[in-house]
Amino acid sequence: MNGCNNAIAFARENRERFLNEYRAFLRIESISTLAEHRQDVARTAQWVADQLHLAGVAHVAIMPTAGHPVVYGETKGPAGAPTMLVYGHYDVQPVDPVDEWVSPPFEPEVRGDYIYARGASDMKGQIFASIKAVEALSKQGPFPFTLKYLIEGEEEIGSPNLGAFIDEHHDLLQCDFVCNCDAGIHAPDVPAITYALRGLAYFELEVRGAEKDLHSGLFGGSIHNPAQALCELIAGMHDADGHVTLPGFYDKVRALDAEERAAIARLPYSDEEWKAMTGAPALWGEKGFNTLERIGARPTLEVNGMLSGFTGEGSKTVLPAKAMAKISTRLVADQEPGDVHDQLCAYLKRHCPPTVTWEVRELTHGKGAIMDRKTPAMKAASNALETVFGKEPIFKREGGSVPIVAMLQDKLGVDSVMLGFALPSDGIHGPNEKQYLPNFLRGIETYIHFMSGLGA
């Protein structure tokens, strides 16, 4: 695409405006899971649509779903030109625990090289950098390929309505590949492209004992405490080597071949740095695999929360009637979330004592994915990162879940290029989420080079 250098110059000349617009984006409390923020989410969708208009995207629409709306944009290229669909989301996670934030979560504050706010990294900064790149390029002339945007408002709640939206608008969303901005790099000066993602199957397990809470002095020792039973069941979900014990859990897991294990071993990484980033006293995981293999190529089972009985201040001698745990599994490619539900139930049928009853409720799920690392779009992304960062990017597996990647593979038959600039240390989903501003600005320029490379 002609005008790449001019687009870079435009982006640099408008950095201050871009940063001010970024701050405005971050101030909108687009928490998709909380009903009281429904109007904020709708306002964010309109804000994003306005930004696409400003960027020169020809056709923009806010399209309804059964939940929060999708923002769609399209600029047509010449007949026969390839089509890129850009994916992102404008919703964010809740801010709890709010008292752990140094500055208010929706009042973006720059401290050093970082901007702190909910959504700064996940993923308002990433999608906004893409839109600003389009604005810079649109000033230089028409796009030589068709550009489409699909920006949803429900990613942080598992995209419950996106599958139906894609089915309903299947023809509209046809493309040759997807640029997914919900991605990150390895370190501030180490560019990376993610080529594999883990999926997710999330459950709520409830164990019940007595009809109602009982006096622990009168009844303790005569009936099985469901909190104790739940802990015993959870403890048995891993063996001494860190393997998940649900029957059949590993049946569809792809083995890592020697070539890929060697490539993973070459990545710039140290256990000490990883441990320091977590604040944990030591690392832990499945025996037979190193840390990077565990977080990228192996499935996991985690307890995300537990609740039972009296948890208030002081003491109350109660024997709870029920206990609940939130349990998530991260899945690798080929594992099916529905299979994991059946495996969890099979485990409970085998191990739950007759002294209590149990119920599993599936809350959300999404499949894992692996992408082809040798496509022209991947090459264009790699070249763009190398141009901006001055070094060849690494290819890596990612431990997190981006369910849309597998969904688009299944429904549209296309792979995604994971091109974003979040860092593992950005604190996404937690207090004091941040975005490294030098890479926000590099991100804009990388997207410019990437799209220019596609045009060429």
C-alpha positions as a Markdown table, in Angstrom:
| # | Residue | x | y | z |
|---|---|---|---|---|
| 1 | Met | 0.0 | 0.0 | 0.0 |
| 2 | Asn | 1.4 | 3.4 | -1.0 |
| 3 | Gly | 1.7 | 6.0 | 1.6 |
| 4 | Cys | 3.0 | 3.8 | 4.5 |
| 5 | Asn | 5.6 | 6.4 | 5.4 |
| 6 | Asn | 3.1 | 9.2 | 5.2 |
| 7 | Ala | 0.7 | 7.2 | 7.4 |
| 8 | Ile | 3.5 | 6.7 | 10.0 |
| 9 | Ala | 4.2 | 10.5 | 9.9 |
| 10 | Phe | 0.5 | 11.2 | 10.4 |
| 11 | Ala | 0.3 | 8.9 | 13.4 |
| 12 | Arg | 3.4 | 10.5 | 15.0 |
| 13 | Glu | 2.0 | 14.0 | 14.4 |
| 14 | Asn | -1.3 | 13.0 | 16.1 |
| 15 | Arg | 0.0 | 11.0 | 19.1 |
| 16 | Glu | -1.3 | 13.5 | 21.6 |
| 17 | Arg | -4.8 | 13.5 | 20.1 |
| 18 | Phe | -4.7 | 9.7 | 19.9 |
| 19 | Leu | -3.7 | 9.4 | 23.6 |
| 20 | Asn | -6.5 | 11.8 | 24.7 |
| 21 | Glu | -9.0 | 9.8 | 22.7 |
| 22 | Tyr | -7.6 | 6.6 | 24.3 |
| 23 | Arg | -8.2 | 8.2 | 27.8 |
| 24 | Ala | -11.8 | 9.0 | 26.8 |
| 25 | Phe | -12.3 | 5.4 | 25.7 |
| 26 | Leu | -11.0 | 4.1 | 29.1 |
| 27 | Arg | -13.3 | 6.4 | 31.1 |
| 28 | Ile | -16.4 | 4.6 | 29.9 |
| 29 | Glu | -17.4 | 1.9 | 32.4 |
| 30 | Ser | -18.3 | -0.9 | 29.9 |
| 31 | Ile | -18.5 | -3.8 | 32.3 |
| 32 | Ser | -20.6 | -6.3 | 30.4 |
| 33 | Thr | -21.4 | -8.7 | 33.3 |
| 34 | Leu | -23.1 | -6.1 | 35.5 |
| 35 | Ala | -26.6 | -5.1 | 34.6 |
| 36 | Glu | -26.2 | -1.6 | 36.1 |
| 37 | His | -23.7 | -0.8 | 33.4 |
| 38 | Arg | -25.8 | -1.8 | 30.5 |
| 39 | Gln | -26.2 | 1.8 | 29.3 |
| 40 | Asp | -22.4 | 2.3 | 29.7 |
| 41 | Val | -21.8 | -0.7 | 27.4 |
| 42 | Ala | -24.3 | 0.7 | 24.8 |
| 43 | Arg | -22.6 | 4.1 | 25.1 |
| 44 | Thr | -19.2 | 2.5 | 24.5 |
| 45 | Ala | -20.5 | 0.8 | 21.3 |
| 46 | Gln | -21.6 | 4.1 | 20.0 |
| 47 | Trp | -18.2 | 5.6 | 20.9 |
| 48 | Val | -16.4 | 2.9 | 19.0 |
| 49 | Ala | -18.7 | 3.3 | 16.0 |
| 50 | Asp | -17.9 | 7.1 | 16.0 |
| 51 | Gln | -14.2 | 6.3 | 16.0 |
| 52 | Leu | -14.6 | 4.0 | 13.0 |
| 53 | His | -16.4 | 6.7 | 11.2 |
| 54 | Leu | -13.6 | 9.1 | 12.1 |
| 55 | Ala | -11.0 | 6.6 | 10.9 |
| 56 | Gly | -12.6 | 6.6 | 7.4 |
| 57 | Val | -14.4 | 3.3 | 7.5 |
| 58 | Ala | -17.1 | 3.6 | 4.9 |
| 59 | His | -19.9 | 1.6 | 6.4 |
| 60 | Val | -20.4 | 1.4 | 10.2 |
| 61 | Ala | -23.4 | -0.1 | 12.0 |
| 62 | Ile | -24.3 | -0.9 | 15.6 |
| 63 | Met | -25.9 | -4.3 | 15.3 |
| 64 | Pro | -28.1 | -5.9 | 18.0 |
| 65 | Thr | -27.7 | -9.3 | 19.6 |
| 66 | Ala | -29.7 | -10.9 | 22.4 |
| 67 | Gly | -27.3 | -9.2 | 24.7 |
| 68 | His | -24.9 | -6.3 | 24.1 |
| 69 | Pro | -24.5 | -5.0 | 20.5 |
| 70 | Val | -21.8 | -5.7 | 18.0 |
| 71 | Val | -20.1 | -2.8 | 16.2 |
| 72 | Tyr | -19.5 | -3.7 | 12.5 |
| 73 | Gly | -17.5 | -1.7 | 10.0 |
| 74 | Glu | -16.6 | -2.2 | 6.4 |
| 75 | Thr | -14.5 | -0.6 | 3.6 |
| 76 | Lys | -14.6 | -2.4 | 0.3 |
| 77 | Gly | -11.5 | -2.9 | -1.7 |
| 78 | Pro | -11.2 | -3.6 | -5.5 |
| 79 | Ala | -13.1 | -6.6 | -6.9 |
| 80 | Gly | -11.2 | -9.8 | -6.3 |
| 81 | Ala | -9.0 | -8.3 | -3.5 |
| 82 | Pro | -8.5 | -10.2 | -0.3 |
| 83 | Thr | -10.6 | -9.5 | 2.8 |
| 84 | Met | -9.3 | -9.0 | 6.3 |
| 85 | Leu | -11.8 | -9.2 | 9.3 |
| 86 | Val | -10.5 | -7.3 | 12.4 |
| 87 | Tyr | -11.8 | -8.7 | 15.7 |
| 88 | Gly | -11.9 | -7.0 | 19.0 |
| 89 | His | -14.1 | -6.3 | 22.0 |
| 90 | Tyr | -15.0 | -3.1 | 23.8 |
| 91 | Asp | -16.3 | -4.6 | 27.1 |
| 92 | Val | -14.2 | -4.9 | 30.3 |
| 93 | Gln | -14.0 | -6.9 | 33.5 |
| 94 | Pro | -15.4 | -5.7 | 36.9 |
| 95 | Val | -12.9 | -3.7 | 39.0 |
| 96 | Asp | -13.1 | -5.7 | 42.3 |
| 97 | Pro | -11.4 | -5.4 | 44.6 |
| 98 | Val | -11.6 | -1.6 | 44.1 |
| 99 | Asp | -9.7 | -0.7 | 47.3 |
| 100 | Glu | -6.6 | -2.3 | 45.8 |
| 101 | Trp | -6.4 | 0.2 | 42.9 |
| 102 | Val | -3.8 | 3.0 | 43.4 |
| 103 | Ser | -5.9 | 5.3 | 41.1 |
| 104 | Pro | -9.6 | 5.0 | 40.3 |
| 105 | Pro | -10.1 | 2.3 | 37.6 |
| 106 | Phe | -12.0 | 4.5 | 35.2 |
| 107 | Glu | -9.9 | 7.6 | 35.7 |
| 108 | Pro | -6.9 | 6.7 | 33.5 |
| 109 | Glu | -3.6 | 7.9 | 35.0 |
| 110 | Val | -0.2 | 7.9 | 33.4 |
| 111 | Arg | 2.6 | 6.9 | 35.8 |
| 112 | Gly | 6.0 | 6.5 | 34.2 |
| 113 | Asp | 5.6 | 4.6 | 30.9 |
| 114 | Tyr | 2.3 | 3.1 | 31.8 |
| 115 | Ile | -1.3 | 4.2 | 31.6 |
| 116 | Tyr | -3.4 | 2.6 | 34.4 |
| 117 | Ala | -7.2 | 1.9 | 34.0 |
| 118 | Arg | -9.6 | -1.0 | 33.6 |
| 119 | Gly | -9.4 | -2.1 | 29.9 |
| 120 | Ala | -6.2 | -0.3 | 29.2 |
| 121 | Ser | -4.6 | -3.5 | 28.1 |
| 122 | Asp | -7.6 | -5.9 | 27.8 |
| 123 | Met | -8.4 | -4.8 | 25.2 |
| 124 | Lys | -9.3 | -1.2 | 24.6 |
| 125 | Gly | -5.7 | -0.2 | 24.0 |
| 126 | Gln | -5.2 | -3.0 | 21.4 |
| 127 | Ile | -8.4 | -2.4 | 19.3 |
| 128 | Phe | -8.0 | 1.4 | 19.5 |
| 129 | Ala | -4.4 | 1.2 | 18.2 |
| 130 | Ser | -5.8 | -0.7 | 15.2 |
| 131 | Ile | -8.5 | 1.9 | 14.5 |
| 132 | Lys | -5.9 | 4.7 | 14.7 |
| 133 | Ala | -3.7 | 2.8 | 12.2 |
| 134 | Val | -6.7 | 2.7 | 9.8 |
| 135 | Glu | -7.3 | 6.4 | 10.3 |
| 136 | Ala | -3.6 | 7.1 | 9.4 |
| 137 | Leu | -3.8 | 4.9 | 6.3 |
| 138 | Ser | -7.2 | 6.2 | 5.1 |
| 139 | Lys | -5.7 | 9.6 | 4.8 |
| 140 | Gln | -3.3 | 8.3 | 2.2 |
| 141 | Gly | -5.9 | 6.8 | -0.3 |
| 142 | Pro | -8.2 | 3.9 | -0.7 |
| 143 | Phe | -7.4 | 0.5 | 0.7 |
| 144 | Pro | -6.4 | -2.1 | -1.9 |
| 145 | Phe | -8.1 | -4.9 | 0.1 |
| 146 | Thr | -11.5 | -5.2 | 1.8 |
| 147 | Leu | -11.4 | -4.3 | 5.5 |
| 148 | Lys | -14.1 | -5.4 | 8.0 |
| 149 | Tyr | -14.4 | -4.9 | 11.7 |
| 150 | Leu | -16.3 | -7.1 | 14.2 |
| 151 | Ile | -16.1 | -5.5 | 17.7 |
| 152 | Glu | -18.3 | -7.2 | 20.3 |
| 153 | Gly | -19.4 | -6.2 | 23.8 |
| 154 | Glu | -19.6 | -9.6 | 25.5 |
| 155 | Glu | -16.1 | -11.2 | 25.3 |
| 156 | Glu | -15.6 | -10.8 | 29.1 |
| 157 | Ile | -18.7 | -12.9 | 29.7 |
| 158 | Gly | -17.8 | -15.6 | 27.3 |
| 159 | Ser | -19.4 | -14.2 | 24.0 |
| 160 | Pro | -22.7 | -15.9 | 24.6 |
| 161 | Asn | -24.4 | -14.3 | 21.6 |
| 162 | Leu | -21.6 | -14.1 | 19.2 |
| 163 | Gly | -22.0 | -17.5 | 17.7 |
| 164 | Ala | -25.6 | -16.8 | 16.8 |
| 165 | Phe | -24.6 | -13.4 | 15.4 |
| 166 | Ile | -22.0 | -15.0 | 13.1 |
| 167 | Asp | -24.5 | -17.6 | 11.9 |
| 168 | Glu | -27.1 | -14.9 | 11.2 |
| 169 | His | -24.5 | -12.7 | 9.3 |
| 170 | His | -22.4 | -15.5 | 7.8 |
| 171 | Asp | -22.2 | -13.9 | 4.3 |
| 172 | Leu | -21.5 | -10.4 | 5.7 |
| 173 | Leu | -18.5 | -11.7 | 7.7 |
| 174 | Gln | -16.9 | -13.7 | 4.9 |
| 175 | Cys | -13.1 | -13.1 | 4.8 |
| 176 | Asp | -9.8 | -14.6 | 3.9 |
| 177 | Phe | -8.3 | -14.3 | 7.4 |
| 178 | Val | -8.9 | -12.6 | 10.8 |
| 179 | Cys | -6.6 | -10.1 | 12.5 |
| 180 | Asn | -7.4 | -10.6 | 16.2 |
| 181 | Cys | -6.2 | -7.7 | 18.3 |
| 182 | Asp | -6.9 | -9.4 | 21.6 |
| 183 | Ala | -3.3 | -10.5 | 21.9 |
| 184 | Gly | 0.0 | -9.7 | 23.4 |
| 185 | Ile | 3.8 | -9.9 | 23.1 |
| 186 | His | 6.4 | -11.6 | 25.2 |
| 187 | Ala | 8.1 | -8.6 | 26.8 |
| 188 | Pro | 8.3 | -4.8 | 26.2 |
| 189 | Asp | 11.1 | -5.2 | 23.6 |
| 190 | Val | 10.4 | -8.8 | 22.5 |
| 191 | Pro | 7.7 | -8.9 | 19.8 |
| 192 | Ala | 5.7 | -12.1 | 19.5 |
| 193 | Ile | 2.9 | -13.7 | 17.6 |
| 194 | Thr | 0.7 | -16.2 | 19.3 |
| 195 | Tyr | -0.2 | -19.3 | 17.2 |
| 196 | Ala | -2.0 | -21.4 | 19.8 |
| 197 | Leu | -4.6 | -20.7 | 22.4 |
| 198 | Arg | -6.2 | -22.7 | 25.2 |
| 199 | Gly | -9.9 | -23.1 | 25.4 |
| 200 | Leu | -12.1 | -22.9 | 28.5 |
| 201 | Ala | -14.8 | -24.9 | 30.2 |
| 202 | Tyr | -16.1 | -23.3 | 33.4 |
| 203 | Phe | -18.4 | -24.9 | 36.0 |
| 204 | Glu | -20.1 | -24.3 | 39.3 |
| 205 | Leu | -20.1 | -27.4 | 41.5 |
| 206 | Glu | -22.5 | -27.4 | 44.4 |
| 207 | Val | -22.4 | -30.1 | 47.2 |
| 208 | Arg | -25.4 | -30.4 | 49.5 |
| 209 | Gly | -25.8 | -32.1 | 52.9 |
| 210 | Ala | -28.6 | -31.3 | 55.3 |
| 211 | Glu | -31.8 | -29.6 | 54.5 |
| 212 | Lys | -30.7 | -26.4 | 56.2 |
| 213 | Asp | -27.7 | -25.0 | 58.2 |
| 214 | Leu | -27.4 | -26.9 | 61.5 |
| 215 | His | -25.9 | -26.3 | 64.9 |
| 216 | Ser | -22.3 | -27.7 | 64.7 |
| 217 | Gly | -22.4 | -28.8 | 68.4 |
| 218 | Leu | -25.7 | -30.6 | 68.2 |
| 219 | Phe | -25.1 | -32.2 | 64.8 |
| 220 | Gly | -21.4 | -32.1 | 64.1 |
| 221 | Gly | -19.9 | -35.6 | 63.7 |
| 222 | Ser | -23.2 | -37.2 | 62.9 |
| 223 | Ile | -23.6 | -36.0 | 59.2 |
| 224 | His | -21.0 | -35.3 | 56.5 |
| 225 | Asn | -20.2 | -31.6 | 56.3 |
| 226 | Pro | -20.6 | -30.6 | 52.6 |
| 227 | Ala | -17.7 | -28.1 | 52.9 |
| 228 | Gln | -15.4 | -30.9 | 53.9 |
| 229 | Ala | -16.8 | -33.3 | 51.2 |
| 230 | Leu | -16.3 | -30.6 | 48.6 |
| 231 | Cys | -12.6 | -30.1 | 49.7 |
| 232 | Glu | -12.0 | -33.8 | 49.6 |
| 233 | Leu | -13.5 | -34.0 | 46.1 |
| 234 | Ile | -11.4 | -31.1 | 44.8 |
| 235 | Ala | -8.2 | -32.5 | 46.4 |
| 236 | Gly | -8.7 | -35.7 | 44.4 |
| 237 | Met | -8.9 | -33.8 | 41.1 |
| 238 | His | -5.1 | -33.8 | 40.9 |
| 239 | Asp | -2.6 | -36.5 | 41.7 |
| 240 | Ala | 0.7 | -36.1 | 43.4 |
| 241 | Asp | 2.4 | -35.3 | 40.0 |
| 242 | Gly | -0.1 | -32.5 | 39.2 |
| 243 | His | -2.0 | -34.5 | 36.6 |
| 244 | Val | -5.8 | -33.9 | 36.4 |
| 245 | Thr | -7.6 | -37.1 | 37.4 |
| 246 | Leu | -10.9 | -36.6 | 35.5 |
| 247 | Pro | -11.4 | -39.8 | 33.5 |
| 248 | Gly | -10.4 | -39.3 | 29.8 |
| 249 | Phe | -9.2 | -35.8 | 30.4 |
| 250 | Tyr | -6.0 | -36.2 | 28.3 |
| 251 | Asp | -7.4 | -38.5 | 25.6 |
| 252 | Lys | -7.5 | -35.9 | 22.9 |
| 253 | Val | -4.5 | -33.8 | 23.9 |
| 254 | Arg | -1.9 | -33.5 | 21.2 |
| 255 | Ala | 1.6 | -34.6 | 22.1 |
| 256 | Leu | 4.3 | -32.0 | 21.7 |
| 257 | Asp | 6.9 | -33.2 | 19.2 |
| 258 | Ala | 10.6 | -32.8 | 19.6 |
| 259 | Glu | 10.8 | -29.9 | 17.1 |
| 260 | Glu | 8.1 | -27.8 | 18.9 |
| 261 | Arg | 9.5 | -28.6 | 22.4 |
| 262 | Ala | 12.9 | -27.4 | 21.1 |
| 263 | Ala | 11.4 | -24.2 | 19.7 |
| 264 | Ile | 9.6 | -23.5 | 23.1 |
| 265 | Ala | 12.9 | -24.1 | 24.9 |
| 266 | Arg | 14.5 | -21.3 | 22.9 |
| 267 | Leu | 12.1 | -18.7 | 24.0 |
| 268 | Pro | 13.5 | -15.9 | 26.2 |
| 269 | Tyr | 12.2 | -16.9 | 29.6 |
| 270 | Ser | 13.4 | -17.9 | 33.1 |
| 271 | Asp | 11.5 | -19.6 | 35.9 |
| 272 | Glu | 12.8 | -17.0 | 38.3 |
| 273 | Glu | 11.4 | -14.1 | 36.3 |
| 274 | Trp | 8.0 | -15.9 | 36.1 |
| 275 | Lys | 8.0 | -16.6 | 39.8 |
| 276 | Ala | 8.8 | -13.0 | 40.5 |
| 277 | Met | 6.0 | -11.8 | 38.3 |
| 278 | Thr | 3.5 | -13.9 | 40.2 |
| 279 | Gly | 4.7 | -13.2 | 43.7 |
| 280 | Ala | 4.3 | -16.9 | 44.6 |
| 281 | Pro | 7.0 | -18.6 | 46.8 |
| 282 | Ala | 7.6 | -21.4 | 44.2 |
| 283 | Leu | 6.3 | -22.6 | 40.8 |
| 284 | Trp | 4.2 | -25.7 | 40.5 |
| 285 | Gly | 2.7 | -27.8 | 37.7 |
| 286 | Glu | 2.3 | -31.1 | 35.8 |
| 287 | Lys | 5.3 | -33.3 | 36.1 |
| 288 | Gly | 7.2 | -34.0 | 32.9 |
| 289 | Phe | 6.7 | -30.5 | 31.4 |
| 290 | Asn | 8.5 | -27.1 | 31.8 |
| 291 | Thr | 6.6 | -23.9 | 32.7 |
| 292 | Leu | 6.1 | -22.7 | 29.1 |
| 293 | Glu | 4.8 | -26.1 | 28.0 |
| 294 | Arg | 2.4 | -26.2 | 31.0 |
| 295 | Ile | 0.9 | -22.8 | 30.3 |
| 296 | Gly | 0.7 | -23.2 | 26.5 |
| 297 | Ala | 0.5 | -26.8 | 25.5 |
| 298 | Arg | -1.1 | -28.6 | 28.4 |
| 299 | Pro | -4.6 | -28.5 | 29.9 |
| 300 | Thr | -5.3 | -27.5 | 33.5 |
| 301 | Leu | -8.0 | -27.6 | 36.1 |
| 302 | Glu | -8.2 | -24.7 | 38.6 |
| 303 | Val | -10.5 | -23.8 | 41.5 |
| 304 | Asn | -11.4 | -20.1 | 41.0 |
| 305 | Gly | -13.5 | -19.7 | 44.1 |
| 306 | Met | -15.2 | -21.4 | 47.1 |
| 307 | Leu | -18.1 | -20.5 | 49.3 |
| 308 | Ser | -19.7 | -22.2 | 52.2 |
| 309 | Gly | -21.2 | -21.5 | 55.6 |
| 310 | Phe | -20.4 | -18.5 | 57.8 |
| 311 | Thr | -17.7 | -16.2 | 56.5 |
| 312 | Gly | -18.5 | -13.0 | 58.4 |
| 313 | Glu | -16.6 | -11.3 | 61.2 |
| 314 | Gly | -16.4 | -13.3 | 64.5 |
| 315 | Ser | -17.6 | -16.8 | 65.0 |
| 316 | Lys | -20.8 | -18.7 | 64.3 |
| 317 | Thr | -20.9 | -22.4 | 65.1 |
| 318 | Val | -22.8 | -23.6 | 62.0 |
| 319 | Leu | -22.7 | -26.8 | 60.0 |
| 320 | Pro | -23.5 | -25.5 | 56.4 |
| 321 | Ala | -26.1 | -27.1 | 54.3 |
| 322 | Lys | -24.2 | -26.6 | 51.1 |
| 323 | Ala | -20.8 | -25.7 | 49.7 |
| 324 | Met | -20.0 | -24.3 | 46.3 |
| 325 | Ala | -16.8 | -24.1 | 44.1 |
| 326 | Lys | -16.2 | -22.4 | 40.8 |
| 327 | Ile | -14.0 | -24.7 | 38.7 |
| 328 | Ser | -12.4 | -23.8 | 35.4 |
| 329 | Thr | -10.4 | -26.0 | 33.0 |
| 330 | Arg | -8.1 | -24.6 | 30.3 |
| 331 | Leu | -8.2 | -26.8 | 27.3 |
| 332 | Val | -5.8 | -27.3 | 24.4 |
| 333 | Ala | -6.7 | -27.8 | 20.7 |
| 334 | Asp | -8.9 | -30.9 | 20.0 |
| 335 | Gln | -10.3 | -31.1 | 23.6 |
| 336 | Glu | -14.1 | -30.5 | 23.6 |
| 337 | Pro | -15.7 | -28.5 | 26.4 |
| 338 | Gly | -18.7 | -30.9 | 26.4 |
| 339 | Asp | -16.4 | -33.8 | 26.9 |
| 340 | Val | -14.9 | -32.1 | 30.0 |
| 341 | His | -18.4 | -31.6 | 31.4 |
| 342 | Asp | -19.0 | -35.4 | 31.1 |
| 343 | Gln | -15.6 | -36.2 | 32.5 |
| 344 | Leu | -16.2 | -34.0 | 35.6 |
| 345 | Cys | -19.6 | -35.7 | 36.1 |
| 346 | Ala | -18.0 | -39.1 | 35.7 |
| 347 | Tyr | -15.4 | -38.2 | 38.3 |
| 348 | Leu | -18.1 | -37.0 | 40.8 |
| 349 | Lys | -20.2 | -40.2 | 40.2 |
| 350 | Arg | -17.2 | -42.3 | 41.0 |
| 351 | His | -15.9 | -40.3 | 44.0 |
| 352 | Cys | -18.7 | -38.4 | 45.7 |
| 353 | Pro | -19.8 | -40.2 | 48.9 |
| 354 | Pro | -23.4 | -41.1 | 49.4 |
| 355 | Thr | -23.5 | -38.8 | 52.4 |
| 356 | Val | -23.9 | -35.7 | 50.2 |
| 357 | Thr | -25.5 | -34.9 | 46.8 |
| 358 | Trp | -23.9 | -32.8 | 44.0 |
| 359 | Glu | -24.9 | -30.7 | 41.0 |
| 360 | Val | -22.7 | -29.3 | 38.2 |
| 361 | Arg | -23.8 | -26.2 | 36.3 |
| 362 | Glu | -21.9 | -25.3 | 33.2 |
| 363 | Leu | -21.3 | -21.5 | 33.1 |
| 364 | Thr | -19.3 | -20.9 | 29.9 |
| 365 | His | -17.0 | -22.6 | 27.5 |
| 366 | Gly | -14.9 | -22.2 | 24.4 |
| 367 | Lys | -12.5 | -24.3 | 22.3 |
| 368 | Gly | -8.8 | -24.0 | 22.0 |
| 369 | Ala | -7.1 | -23.4 | 18.7 |
| 370 | Ile | -3.8 | -23.8 | 16.7 |
| 371 | Met | -3.0 | -21.6 | 13.7 |
| 372 | Asp | -0.8 | -22.1 | 10.6 |
| 373 | Arg | 2.4 | -20.1 | 11.2 |
| 374 | Lys | 3.4 | -20.0 | 7.5 |
| 375 | Thr | 0.5 | -18.1 | 5.8 |
| 376 | Pro | 1.1 | -14.8 | 3.9 |
| 377 | Ala | -0.8 | -12.9 | 6.6 |
| 378 | Met | 1.4 | -14.4 | 9.3 |
| 379 | Lys | 4.4 | -13.3 | 7.2 |
| 380 | Ala | 3.1 | -9.8 | 6.8 |
| 381 | Ala | 2.6 | -9.6 | 10.6 |
| 382 | Ser | 6.0 | -10.9 | 11.3 |
| 383 | Asn | 7.6 | -8.4 | 8.9 |
| 384 | Ala | 5.7 | -5.5 | 10.4 |
| 385 | Leu | 6.8 | -6.4 | 14.0 |
| 386 | Glu | 10.4 | -6.8 | 12.8 |
| 387 | Thr | 10.3 | -3.4 | 11.1 |
| 388 | Val | 8.9 | -1.6 | 14.2 |
| 389 | Phe | 10.8 | -3.4 | 17.0 |
| 390 | Gly | 14.0 | -4.0 | 15.1 |
| 391 | Lys | 14.0 | -7.7 | 15.8 |
| 392 | Glu | 12.4 | -10.8 | 14.5 |
| 393 | Pro | 9.3 | -11.8 | 16.5 |
| 394 | Ile | 9.0 | -15.1 | 18.4 |
| 395 | Phe | 6.1 | -17.5 | 17.8 |
| 396 | Lys | 4.5 | -18.7 | 21.0 |
| 397 | Arg | 1.7 | -20.6 | 22.6 |
| 398 | Glu | -0.6 | -18.7 | 24.9 |
| 399 | Gly | -2.1 | -20.1 | 28.1 |
| 400 | Gly | -5.2 | -17.8 | 28.0 |
| 401 | Ser | -8.4 | -18.3 | 26.1 |
| 402 | Val | -9.8 | -16.3 | 23.2 |
| 403 | Pro | -12.8 | -18.4 | 22.2 |
| 404 | Ile | -13.6 | -16.4 | 19.1 |
| 405 | Val | -10.5 | -17.8 | 17.4 |
| 406 | Ala | -11.8 | -21.4 | 17.4 |
| 407 | Met | -15.3 | -20.1 | 16.7 |
| 408 | Leu | -14.2 | -18.4 | 13.5 |
| 409 | Gln | -12.3 | -21.5 | 12.5 |
| 410 | Asp | -15.4 | -23.5 | 12.9 |
| 411 | Lys | -18.0 | -21.1 | 11.5 |
| 412 | Leu | -16.1 | -19.2 | 8.8 |
| 413 | Gly | -13.2 | -21.6 | 8.1 |
| 414 | Val | -10.5 | -19.0 | 8.6 |
| 415 | Asp | -7.4 | -18.7 | 10.8 |
| 416 | Ser | -6.5 | -15.7 | 12.9 |
| 417 | Val | -3.3 | -13.6 | 13.1 |
| 418 | Met | -3.0 | -12.7 | 16.8 |
| 419 | Leu | -1.5 | -9.2 | 16.6 |
| 420 | Gly | -1.7 | -7.2 | 19.8 |
| 421 | Phe | 0.7 | -5.6 | 22.3 |
| 422 | Ala | -0.4 | -6.5 | 25.8 |
| 423 | Leu | 2.2 | -7.7 | 28.2 |
| 424 | Pro | 2.0 | -10.7 | 30.7 |
| 425 | Ser | 2.7 | -8.2 | 33.5 |
| 426 | Asp | -0.2 | -5.8 | 32.6 |
| 427 | Gly | -2.4 | -7.1 | 35.4 |
| 428 | Ile | -5.4 | -7.8 | 33.2 |
| 429 | His | -8.6 | -8.7 | 35.1 |
| 430 | Gly | -7.0 | -7.5 | 38.3 |
| 431 | Pro | -6.4 | -4.3 | 40.2 |
| 432 | Asn | -4.1 | -1.7 | 38.6 |
| 433 | Glu | -4.4 | -3.0 | 35.0 |
| 434 | Lys | -2.0 | -1.1 | 32.8 |
| 435 | Gln | -0.8 | -0.7 | 29.2 |
| 436 | Tyr | 2.9 | 0.1 | 28.3 |
| 437 | Leu | 2.5 | 3.3 | 26.4 |
| 438 | Pro | 5.6 | 3.0 | 24.2 |
| 439 | Asn | 4.1 | -0.3 | 22.8 |
| 440 | Phe | 0.7 | 1.3 | 22.4 |
| 441 | Leu | 2.4 | 3.8 | 20.0 |
| 442 | Arg | 4.5 | 1.0 | 18.4 |
| 443 | Gly | 1.3 | -0.9 | 18.0 |
| 444 | Ile | -0.2 | 1.8 | 15.8 |
| 445 | Glu | 2.8 | 1.8 | 13.6 |
| 446 | Thr | 2.9 | -2.0 | 13.5 |
| 447 | Tyr | -0.7 | -2.2 | 12.3 |
| 448 | Ile | 0.2 | 0.4 | 9.6 |
| 449 | His | 3.1 | -1.7 | 8.3 |
| 450 | Phe | 1.0 | -4.8 | 8.6 |
| 451 | Met | -1.8 | -3.4 | 6.5 |
| 452 | Ser | 0.6 | -1.9 | 4.1 |
| 453 | Gly | 2.3 | -5.2 | 3.7 |
| 454 | Leu | -1.0 | -6.9 | 2.9 |
| 455 | Gly | -1.7 | -4.3 | 0.3 |
| 456 | Ala | 1.7 | -4.8 | -1.3 |
